[in-house]
Amino acid sequence: MTVKANRSIDNEVVIIGGGLAGGAAATMMAQAGCRVLLFERESAPSHKICGEFLSAEAKQYLVRIGLDVDALGGHVISRLRLVRGASMVEAPLPFHGLGLSRRVLDNALLEHAIDCGADVRRSRDVRVLKTASGVEIDVEKFGRWAPNTLLLANGKHDLRGLRREPVKPVEDLVGFKTYFRLDATQTQALRESVEVIVFPCGYAGLQLVESGRANLCLLVDRAQLQRSGGTWDGLLRDLLRDCAHLRQRLTGATPLLDRPLAIYRVPYGFVHASKESDLPHVYRLGDQAAVIASFSGDGMAIALHSAALAVQSHRSRRGAHYYHQRLSADVAAQLARASALYRLGRSAPGQAMLIPVARAWPRGLQLAAALTRVSPRAVTRVQRALVQV
Ligand SMILES: Cc1cc2nc3c(=O)[nH]c(=O)nc-3n(C[C@H](O)[C@H](O)[C@H](O)COP(=O)(O)OP(=O)(O)OC[C@H]3O[C@@H](n4cnc5c(N)ncnc54)[C@H](O)[C@@H]3O)c2cc1C
């Protein structure tokens, strides 16, 4: 039996998901004086699949809403290394990023949202139900009701009852993330760098996060995982056998998680295409709206940009259709470029060219990094507009 709760508070905003998009939107809505109710499925701070490279734009958004990011102890990253087999090329990044674990960052942001006045409820797995007049949400111990404004910030995968329309088939990739304590020499060698290591079957990111741990995050074809016996141990064994660089980095390293986190079928390249028929009060944020190829390291900035834009659109009463169109205009080109680079990096001729081209033209790496980020112009525009609403 469902309970019809009496929740007809005019300016109440309900947010599903307490990741970066949800946490930032909750903070900004609360700062703007709205009543915010955020539901997060996890009961406590938890690890997330992510390379944990926080770009300069992402940091700028977090600082702008009052989060003291530097106090969280991230590792400054100023160089990008591209590695294939035993070959490596390095270039300075066009900005400084941070290696910061999502467990620490997302929790700090949720705590900040609470301090700003948002009502955050953990251990709440929200269901969404379509009705003749719109959508209702169903939350354990809260009941079922139709919020005035609903922000879907529940990440990559669809909410039951409110599926997105994929524009293309989802690739058969499996993602893993784990932490290692590297030995002192390898920790020193990795300092201030993010390494993108390409394999025939996928790619990995390796970088330090706070407390000197190394984050290893990788994406591989599911077929490779099967060839490796269907287990993480088998996959890692095969990757280390075939990649001298990763073998060197992990020699003498201590794994810090009992087992890695895994994810399957991430809809890379997805951008929510808004239609006039979209409900004007239902906003898709972060990975619900746009999913950029992971190696670009800008998914978090897009999540934060979407949160700021949604708050601005809501506060200026422009609504969700305007918001989705604007977001798509701000990020679709970056996503398309990231997908094109990804495809190039996955093809055999593309992989063979990668290191020679990057060596001959090191600025190309910087350009690739710049072309796959939310543009500084869009960030400035949204931040200025936020001040005015
Ligand atoms: C392999 C990989 C590596 C990546 N590396 C990077 C990187 O280095 N840098 C970068 O910037 N980006 C990276 N990204 C992208 C980045 O992780 C995402 O873009 C970002 O996390 C999106 O934030 P979000 O708030 O939209 O979603 P999430 O961070 O996924 O948050 C969604 C939240 O919603 C909650 N939730 C889900 N369903 C429900 C429900 N029904 N009810 C209540 N709560 C719910 C979840 O528990 C979660 O806390 C990577 C992604 C992948 C897959």
The ligand as a MOL file (V3000), in Angstrom:
LIG
                    3D

  0  0  0     0  0            999 V3000
M  V30 BEGIN CTAB
M  V30 COUNTS 53 58 0 0 0
M  V30 BEGIN ATOM
M  V30 1 C 35.5250 4.6360 -14.9100 0
M  V30 2 C 35.1850 6.0930 -14.6790 0
M  V30 3 C 36.1940 7.0100 -14.3950 0
M  V30 4 C 35.8790 8.3680 -14.2190 0
M  V30 5 N 36.8760 9.2470 -13.9100 0
M  V30 6 C 36.5920 10.5630 -13.7750 0
M  V30 7 C 37.6070 11.4850 -13.4130 0
M  V30 8 O 38.7480 11.1220 -13.1650 0
M  V30 9 N 37.2690 12.8100 -13.3100 0
M  V30 10 C 35.9970 13.2580 -13.5270 0
M  V30 11 O 35.7650 14.4770 -13.4400 0
M  V30 12 N 35.0100 12.3880 -13.8390 0
M  V30 13 C 35.2690 11.0610 -13.9470 0
M  V30 14 N 34.2650 10.1790 -14.2070 0
M  V30 15 C 32.9030 10.6870 -14.3340 0
M  V30 16 C 32.3080 11.0400 -12.9690 0
M  V30 17 O 32.5140 9.9980 -12.0610 0
M  V30 18 C 30.8160 11.3080 -13.1030 0
M  V30 19 O 30.5880 12.1190 -14.2230 0
M  V30 20 C 30.2510 11.9800 -11.8580 0
M  V30 21 O 30.3630 11.1090 -10.7610 0
M  V30 22 C 28.7880 12.3220 -12.0610 0
M  V30 23 O 28.2600 12.8080 -10.8550 0
M  V30 24 P 26.7140 12.6090 -10.5220 0
M  V30 25 O 26.4620 13.3820 -9.2920 0
M  V30 26 O 25.9130 12.8650 -11.7460 0
M  V30 27 O 26.5480 11.0440 -10.2530 0
M  V30 28 P 27.1430 10.1470 -9.0840 0
M  V30 29 O 28.4000 10.6910 -8.5730 0
M  V30 30 O 27.1460 8.7570 -9.6350 0
M  V30 31 O 26.0660 10.2490 -7.9220 0
M  V30 32 C 24.7900 9.6680 -8.0250 0
M  V30 33 C 24.2740 9.4130 -6.6090 0
M  V30 34 O 22.9100 9.0130 -6.6660 0
M  V30 35 C 22.6830 7.9620 -5.7420 0
M  V30 36 N 21.5200 7.2180 -6.2320 0
M  V30 37 C 21.4320 6.4490 -7.3360 0
M  V30 38 N 20.1830 5.9560 -7.4580 0
M  V30 39 C 19.4700 6.4230 -6.4020 0
M  V30 40 C 18.1190 6.2570 -5.9740 0
M  V30 41 N 17.2420 5.5110 -6.6670 0
M  V30 42 N 17.7190 6.8750 -4.8390 0
M  V30 43 C 18.5930 7.6370 -4.1110 0
M  V30 44 N 19.8900 7.8220 -4.4720 0
M  V30 45 C 20.3240 7.2320 -5.6140 0
M  V30 46 C 23.9850 7.1750 -5.7720 0
M  V30 47 O 24.1740 6.4130 -4.5940 0
M  V30 48 C 25.0220 8.2970 -5.9190 0
M  V30 49 O 25.5140 8.7580 -4.6720 0
M  V30 50 C 34.5380 8.8060 -14.3610 0
M  V30 51 C 33.5320 7.8780 -14.6260 0
M  V30 52 C 33.8420 6.5370 -14.7710 0
M  V30 53 C 32.7280 5.5520 -15.0670 0
M  V30 END ATOM
M  V30 BEGIN BOND
M  V30 1 1 1 2
M  V30 2 1 2 3
M  V30 3 2 2 52
M  V30 4 2 3 4
M  V30 5 1 4 5
M  V30 6 1 4 50
M  V30 7 2 5 6
M  V30 8 1 6 7
M  V30 9 1 6 13
M  V30 10 2 7 8
M  V30 11 1 7 9
M  V30 12 1 9 10
M  V30 13 2 10 11
M  V30 14 1 10 12
M  V30 15 2 12 13
M  V30 16 1 13 14
M  V30 17 1 14 15
M  V30 18 1 14 50
M  V30 19 1 15 16
M  V30 20 1 16 17
M  V30 21 1 16 18
M  V30 22 1 18 19
M  V30 23 1 18 20
M  V30 24 1 20 21
M  V30 25 1 20 22
M  V30 26 1 22 23
M  V30 27 1 23 24
M  V30 28 2 24 25
M  V30 29 1 24 26
M  V30 30 1 24 27
M  V30 31 1 27 28
M  V30 32 2 28 29
M  V30 33 1 28 30
M  V30 34 1 28 31
M  V30 35 1 31 32
M  V30 36 1 32 33
M  V30 37 1 33 34
M  V30 38 1 33 48
M  V30 39 1 34 35
M  V30 40 1 35 36
M  V30 41 1 35 46
M  V30 42 1 36 37
M  V30 43 1 36 45
M  V30 44 2 37 38
M  V30 45 1 38 39
M  V30 46 1 39 40
M  V30 47 2 39 45
M  V30 48 1 40 41
M  V30 49 2 40 42
M  V30 50 1 42 43
M  V30 51 2 43 44
M  V30 52 1 44 45
M  V30 53 1 46 47
M  V30 54 1 46 48
M  V30 55 1 48 49
M  V30 56 2 50 51
M  V30 57 1 51 52
M  V30 58 1 52 53
M  V30 END BOND
M  V30 END CTAB
M  END
